[in-house]
Amino acid sequence: VQLQASGGGWVQPGDSLRLSCAASGRTFNSYAMGWFRQAPGKEREFVARITQITWSGGSTYYADSVKGRFTISRENAKNTVYLQMNSLKPEDTAVYYCAATSGSGGYYPSEYDYWGQGTLVTVSS
């Protein structure tokens, strides 16, 4: 599967942004999807993930740092996963990557098989 992330940009603290990740292929609903981010000089870290609808009803999981502010969702009819980001903070600045796996997914990059190219989010006043 090929992934194309979009929606990044520059915003001020407190603003909102929605990232999208479009997937190719006809088996999108069989993949667990995740969002990761990587800030300059730091390792790639987990942000959010959503399971396949057929596995556990599209359950969602979040990093503590974004819980209550970010929402991951998927629209299988459009082969797209979203990351709605509210109340953005300067520490959210990073390149955001979407990822997919035919397995159950998890919290580590090694658990995902396919990656998008990344989209830059900059939060600054």
N, C-alpha and C positions, 0 to 999 in steps of 0.2 A: 504494500500500500504506500502511496506517496502522500505526504502531508504538506500543506501550505498554510503557514500562519500569517495573520495580518491584524491590523488594528492598533499597532503601537504608535507612540508619538510622545510629544512633550506636553505635560500637564502640570498644574500647580498643586501643592498640597491640599488635600481635601476634595479634589476633583474625582471624577469617575471616568473609566475607560472600559471598553469591551473588546476583548481579543477574540478572534475567530480562527478556527483551524479547519480547513476544508480537506477532506480525504478523497482520494481516488478509489475506484473499485466499487463492487456491488456487495461487499461483505462488511461494510462499516459497522453494522450492528453486532458483529461478532467480535469486535475489538474493545478491550478496555482502553480508555483514553486518559492521558495525564498531562498536566502542565508542570513544567519545571522552569527555574530561572537561574541565571548566572550573572552575578555582579562582577565588575572588574576586579581581578586578583583573588576571586573566591571560587570555590567549587560549585558545580551545578547542584541546586537544591530542589527538593520537592515542594510544590505549591498546592496542587489539588489533583484528585483523580476521580473518575466515574467509571463504574463497572458496566458490563454489558447488561442490557435490559433483561435478557433471558437468564442471566446468572443470578442476579440478586436485585432485580428491579431497578437497575441504574443507581445503585448506592453511591453516595459521595463521601469523600474524605478530604480533610484540609490540614495543612500545616498550622500549628498553633499561631504563628505570626500573622496569618491571614484570616483565621477563623472569625466569622461574623462580619467580615468586610468583603470577601471574595465569594463568588458563587460560580460553580462549574455546572454546565448543563450540556445536553446533547440533543440534536435534532436529526434523528436517523434518516428521515425523508430527504434531508439536504446533505447528508454525509458530513455534518459539521458539528464540532464541539466548540463551546464558548467559555470564556472566562470573564465574568462581569466583575470589575474591580471598583469598589467604592472606597471613599475616605482614604485615598492614596496618600502615602507618606514618602518622604525622600528615600527612606531605606527600601522602598519597593523598586527603586531604580535598578534595572537589569535587562538583559536580553531574555525574553520569555520564549520557551520552546514547548511545542506540543509533541506528544509521543503516543505510540500505540503498541499494544501487545494483544496477541490472541489468547494469552493466558489471563490470569486473574489480575495482573498488574500489582503494583506495590509502591513503596516509597523511595526506591533507589533507581537511578538511571539504568543500571544493568538489567533491570526487570522488564525493560521495554525494547522492542525490536526495531521500531521505525521512528524516525525523528523528522520534524520539520526544520526549516532553515533558521528559525528564530525571528523575533520582532522586538525592536528596542522600545522600552518604556522608560522615559525620563521624568522624574517627579522633582520639580525644583521651582522655587519662587524667583 
